[in-house]
Amino acid sequence: MTSFGWNPQCLTKDGKPWLPVMGEIHYSRYPHRYWREELAKMKAGGVEIVAIYVFWNHHEETHGEISWAGDRDIRSFLKLCQEAGLYVFLRPGPWCHGEARHGGFPDWLLEMDCELRSNDARYMAEVSRFWTALYQQIEEFLYKNGGPIIGIQVENEYGHVGGGGGDEHIRALTDLLHKIGFDAPYMTATGWGKACIGDLMPVMGGYVEAPWDPSLKELPPNPNFVFANKRRLAYSETINYDPEQFPFLLAELGGGLQVTYNRRPRVSAEDTGAMSLVRLGSGANLLGYYVYHGGTNPVGKEHTQQECREVGNYCDLPALTYDFQAPIREYGQIAESFKEIRMLALFLKDFGPELAEMESLIPSNSPRDPADTQHLRTAIRANDTSGYLFINNYQRRRKLADHHHLHFRVGDVVFPEFDVMDGEYFFLPFHMKLGKQELISALATPLCKLRDGYVFYTDRDPQYRWAGDSAKVLTLTREEAKNAAKVRFMDEYLVICDQPVLQGEDGPYCLARRTVDFKTYPELPHILGSPDGDLTAYTLPVPASKVTLQVKPLMQTNYLYREYELSLRGEVSGTDVFLTIDYEGNQAELFVSGHKVADDYYRGEPWVVGLKRFRFPKKMILRVFALEKGQPIFLDEPLEMEHGRALRLKGVTAEEEFKVML
């Protein structure tokens, strides 16, 4: 049986350093009939650990009536994780936040005469009752019983977002978990804010913007794009533990952001990619993304389940969508940020154990202030013999200076001269062991191992310098690496495709909306291709879609919004149909048979809705609301107003997606 542990530097697996990627998905926010395929997507993105909140109010909206059925069937979800070969990090609260109503507390709990998030006996009795019921569902899936649950987080943001502070309550909750039977190799608590962790490991986070901020103006430059060691990160607010005693673990590295009504930042793939690289260069030894997979809030019996000010929550959020601009979006569609994370995940899968043992050193001339746009941001992770030079010249919504004719010396290694332009972020190896060979330096970034060789990527002359014989190396462009997936036919191959490529039980396949153009290394034995340098290029057709969409404006009777009838025509033969709704306004809603099934807050990009889960309705009503001049809403790019308002439907398209075997 695999053993899991940790030391002050890193996590360990069978006594060896381990640097995995963790991604959060909320089973109760996604239709259970699609869990298996969504977990396959996460695994294809390089996720090894699946993190899940257990929202109390999703399971026990009415006191004494606990449901584990349908989308709340955590037992079935855990079984699927185990079958997929994915580990699980359980976050049972009892308070979760997660932009849920009351942070996941049921309404009836707030009506009780007790002090919540404290050692009040009445509160702890209710927690014990719910956790005992939860334990009966998950017991067989604890790692000690042969299951996939290797981690448990106690509470969340205690002393930072609510909670009285101090370790006493965290210790009491931890004792209660152990008493009931919950146990895992990794027991953690939130490490930021006025952190209260008891005897647990702290986990950290970081987001590219702050949609919870009450400001309606551009925020100062985000600090998550400058290198900073774990002690400096931890001491950004008062804590009561020594960061040097624990590994630097990230459980809430923003895979995206959930917009609020008042603040609606748009997250790019580059935002996520650069922040991830900076945290890795800063010494992070777990890349845990919140959230990795978006979802949809369940519909409550008596009220909606989203965070809202009406009931005392911090912000107003959409009633349904929890898309989060995540790497895998609300309807299972793959975002560009998925590819950015996958590049790092491929690297960590093959080279993570060595990196995990490397300390992070931030040079004195590397800026600490994210407002510094002139000086280049660098960090080094190294041991006594080898390491990596990390470079970031990207700051969200800021232009950074270009840097020409750079000369870097790290120990005895002098890198060839090169330029770094605004927007670039990457890392370079020195004294890197590749099997029996040693790569002294290169102006290329390692991606993965492949069979008996290695894959690197760069848009420069790679200038590999070897100590003796060279290893077998395939060099890709950065764009090729971003689109690269490692898959298995009879053997291991690298497939490069700008559409999602996943590994199925019957072999690799593409989720395609158009002709599948892809390249492989090495050449495939079962398809005829054409040489393209070191790669082989292929083209596969996609079935012709018979689906069309008709958009009909309805009579306007309300000044606040406009309505449109959407008619889906033709037989659906693919796996899904995606509506792309290109509108400008405040928000939009979609109705099927008179029921609101989807919603969106406008943030500057088209709204995409997958119709599979609604069983491809023939008729839908789209409602688009006006954004009035002066409404307290921040957008990255303000909308153009006409007569004091913005209300435009620029177009709606329907695109069918097919599963194409490679």
Sequence and secondary structure as in RCSB ss.txt:
>XXXX:A:sequence
MTSFGWNPQCLTKDGKPWLPVMGEIHYSRYPHRYWREELAKMKAGGVEIVAIYVFWNHHEETHGEISWAGDRDIR
SFLKLCQEAGLYVFLRPGPWCHGEARHGGFPDWLLEMDCELRSNDARYMAEVSRFWTALYQQIEEFLYKNGGPII
GIQVENEYGHVGGGGGDEHIRALTDLLHKIGFDAPYMTATGWGKACIGDLMPVMGGYVEAPWDPSLKELPPNPNF
VFANKRRLAYSETINYDPEQFPFLLAELGGGLQVTYNRRPRVSAEDTGAMSLVRLGSGANLLGYYVYHGGTNPVG
KEHTQQECREVGNYCDLPALTYDFQAPIREYGQIAESFKEIRMLALFLKDFGPELAEMESLIPSNSPRDPADTQH
LRTAIRANDTSGYLFINNYQRRRKLADHHHLHFRVGDVVFPEFDVMDGEYFFLPFHMKLGKQELISALATPLCKL
RDGYVFYTDRDPQYRWAGDSAKVLTLTREEAKNAAKVRFMDEYLVICDQPVLQGEDGPYCLARRTVDFKTYPELP
HILGSPDGDLTAYTLPVPASKVTLQVKPLMQTNYLYREYELSLRGEVSGTDVFLTIDYEGNQAELFVSGHKVADD
YYRGEPWVVGLKRFRFPKKMILRVFALEKGQPIFLDEPLEMEHGRALRLKGVTAEEEFKVML
>XXXX:A:secstr
   EEE SS EEETTEEE  EEEE  GGGS GGGHHHHHHHHHHTT  EEEEE  HHHH SBTTB   SGGG HH
HHHHHHHHHT EEEEE  SS  TTBGGGG  HHHHTSSS TTS  HHHHHHHHHHHHHHHHHHGGGBGGGTSSEE
EEE SSSTTTSSS  SSHHHHHHHHHHHHHT   SEEEEE SSSB  TTSEEEEEE SS TT    S     GGG
S   HHHHHTTS BSS GGGS   EEEEESS    SSEE    HHHHHHHHHHHHHTT S EEEETSB EE    
SSS  B  GGGT SS   SSEE TT SB TTS B HHHHHHHHHHHHHHHHHHHHHT EEE  TTS S TT  SS
 EEEEEE SS EEEEEE  BTTB    EEEE  EETTEE   EEE TT EEEEEEEEEETTEEEEE SSEEEEEE
TTEEEEE SS    EESSS   EEEE HHHHHTEEEEESSSEEEEEESS EEEETTEEEEEESS EEEEEES  S
SS  EEETTEEEEEE       EEEEEE     TTEEEEEEEEES   SSEEEEEEEEESSEEEEEETTEEEEEE
E  SS EEEE GGGT  SEEEEEEE EETT S EESS    BTTEE EEEEEEEEEEEEEE 
